[in-house]
Every structure is written in C-alpha cells, then in structure tokens.
Amino acid sequence: MDTDLFRFAIRCKCPRCREGGLFRSRYDLALAERCGVCGLDLAKNDSADGPAVFLIFILGFLLVPLALMLDAAVSPPLWVHGVLWTVVALIITVGLLKPIKAYVIALQFKHRPGDWS
C-alpha cells in the first residue's frame, strides 16, 4: 500500500496537488468538477462501484466475526444483533466511503495517468 496516497486519501485531497478537496462539500459524496487548487479535471474519474465493493468486503470481514463472537460470549436476542450491527455498519460506511473513494481515485491517477490528460 502506498502510504503517501493513503494519507492524502484519508484527508480526501486531490491526487495531483494534494491540497484541493475532492468532494463538493464535506457531507457530499459527489466529486467536484475540478480541483480548486491545481485545476485537475475530476470529472474524468471513473471509480464506479469499486469503493462500495471494497467497503462491503471490509464490513463483512469485520462484522461477521464480531457478531459471531458476541453471540458466543453473551447470546443476546436476535433483535439486539439486528439493531447493534445495523448501527455499527452504518457508522463504518459513513466514515469510510469517502476515504475509500478518494484512495481509488488516487490509485487511478497514479497507475492510469493517460485517463486524466
């Protein structure tokens, strides 16, 4: 994993200048048309469903073992599992979707530079 790319992806910054924001606003998943600092055309990006698929894998890898361990240790009623893991999944999804999308965009910028010119 490229730690430099990862660090800027966590902050959701432009893959070229690493200063401008990638998204229209703090709470919006839509990309800005262009970087406000270097003018990179972000509309050429095509991350498609990649970030969502990665997030599904992360959620499955984290939540299934945790749910099984909780059930083995405490054996709560089914409704507790439903409420607890729904809330945990929503929190993780909201917290990670933008950084994962920014990381996929940074990887595309680094490894497929011809798509951005």
C-alpha positions as a Python dict, from the first residue, in 0.01 Angstrom:
ca = {
    (1, 'M'): (0, 0, 0),
    (2, 'D'): (131, 341, -93),
    (3, 'T'): (131, 529, 239),
    (4, 'D'): (159, 868, 70),
    (5, 'L'): (-155, 805, -135),
    (6, 'F'): (-331, 660, 165),
    (7, 'R'): (-251, 963, 381),
    (8, 'F'): (-396, 1206, 127),
    (9, 'A'): (-694, 979, 60),
    (10, 'I'): (-788, 985, 428),
    (11, 'R'): (-794, 1364, 402),
    (12, 'C'): (-985, 1341, 67),
    (13, 'K'): (-739, 1563, -117),
    (14, 'C'): (-660, 1598, -486),
    (15, 'P'): (-427, 1324, -618),
    (16, 'R'): (-219, 1573, -818),
    (17, 'C'): (-156, 1870, -588),
    (18, 'R'): (-259, 1703, -259),
    (19, 'E'): (-412, 2029, -140),
    (20, 'G'): (-751, 2081, -305),
    (21, 'G'): (-1058, 1893, -187),
    (22, 'L'): (-1202, 1610, -398),
    (23, 'F'): (-1566, 1646, -300),
    (24, 'R'): (-1816, 1928, -347),
    (25, 'S'): (-1872, 1962, 26),
    (26, 'R'): (-1787, 1788, 349),
    (27, 'Y'): (-2112, 1590, 354),
    (28, 'D'): (-2148, 1523, -20),
    (29, 'L'): (-2022, 1211, -200),
    (30, 'A'): (-2028, 1386, -536),
    (31, 'L'): (-1689, 1485, -672),
    (32, 'A'): (-1607, 1844, -750),
    (33, 'E'): (-1581, 1916, -1123),
    (34, 'R'): (-1224, 2045, -1086),
    (35, 'C'): (-965, 2075, -813),
    (36, 'G'): (-987, 2424, -665),
    (37, 'V'): (-607, 2450, -637),
    (38, 'C'): (-447, 2287, -944),
    (39, 'G'): (-748, 2264, -1179),
    (40, 'L'): (-732, 1884, -1230),
    (41, 'D'): (-1044, 1773, -1416),
    (42, 'L'): (-1202, 1537, -1163),
    (43, 'A'): (-1499, 1470, -1391),
    (44, 'K'): (-1279, 1229, -1588),
    (45, 'N'): (-1266, 997, -1288),
    (46, 'D'): (-1441, 664, -1313),
    (47, 'S'): (-1430, 492, -975),
    (48, 'A'): (-1769, 328, -1048),
    (49, 'D'): (-1868, 75, -781),
    (50, 'G'): (-1513, -6, -670),
    (51, 'P'): (-1523, 187, -341),
    (52, 'A'): (-1859, 33, -245),
    (53, 'V'): (-1734, -317, -321),
    (54, 'F'): (-1420, -264, -110),
    (55, 'L'): (-1637, -134, 171),
    (56, 'I'): (-1862, -440, 153),
    (57, 'F'): (-1556, -664, 186),
    (58, 'I'): (-1428, -462, 482),
    (59, 'L'): (-1767, -470, 654),
    (60, 'G'): (-1804, -844, 601),
    (61, 'F'): (-1453, -912, 724),
    (62, 'L'): (-1509, -704, 1039),
    (63, 'L'): (-1873, -751, 1132),
    (64, 'V'): (-1933, -1123, 1079),
    (65, 'P'): (-1659, -1240, 1319),
    (66, 'L'): (-1759, -974, 1572),
    (67, 'A'): (-2124, -1079, 1558),
    (68, 'L'): (-2030, -1445, 1598),
    (69, 'M'): (-1801, -1370, 1894),
    (70, 'L'): (-2069, -1159, 2063),
    (71, 'D'): (-2324, -1433, 2011),
    (72, 'A'): (-2091, -1697, 2153),
    (73, 'A'): (-1999, -1486, 2455),
    (74, 'V'): (-2331, -1328, 2552),
    (75, 'S'): (-2603, -1483, 2334),
    (76, 'P'): (-2819, -1169, 2304),
    (77, 'P'): (-3166, -1181, 2145),
    (78, 'L'): (-3182, -1153, 1766),
    (79, 'W'): (-3324, -802, 1776),
    (80, 'V'): (-3012, -684, 1962),
    (81, 'H'): (-2794, -822, 1683),
    (82, 'G'): (-3015, -651, 1425),
    (83, 'V'): (-3003, -311, 1591),
    (84, 'L'): (-2639, -325, 1701),
    (85, 'W'): (-2486, -441, 1373),
    (86, 'T'): (-2706, -213, 1163),
    (87, 'V'): (-2585, 89, 1360),
    (88, 'V'): (-2221, -26, 1350),
    (89, 'A'): (-2240, -93, 975),
    (90, 'L'): (-2391, 250, 908),
    (91, 'I'): (-2125, 426, 1115),
    (92, 'I'): (-1842, 241, 939),
    (93, 'T'): (-1999, 302, 597),
    (94, 'V'): (-2044, 674, 653),
    (95, 'G'): (-1695, 706, 797),
    (96, 'L'): (-1507, 511, 532),
    (97, 'L'): (-1687, 561, 200),
    (98, 'K'): (-1530, 899, 112),
    (99, 'P'): (-1173, 800, 208),
    (100, 'I'): (-1201, 472, 15),
    (101, 'K'): (-1337, 656, -287),
    (102, 'A'): (-1053, 909, -259),
    (103, 'Y'): (-799, 625, -239),
    (104, 'V'): (-939, 455, -551),
    (105, 'I'): (-920, 788, -735),
    (106, 'A'): (-560, 839, -619),
    (107, 'L'): (-467, 489, -736),
    (108, 'Q'): (-625, 555, -1076),
    (109, 'F'): (-439, 885, -1103),
    (110, 'K'): (-107, 715, -1021),
    (111, 'H'): (-143, 398, -1229),
    (112, 'R'): (-354, 519, -1524),
    (113, 'P'): (-226, 870, -1592),
    (114, 'G'): (-342, 861, -1955),
    (115, 'D'): (-704, 867, -1840),
    (116, 'W'): (-652, 1208, -1679),
    (117, 'S'): (-498, 1403, -1967),
}
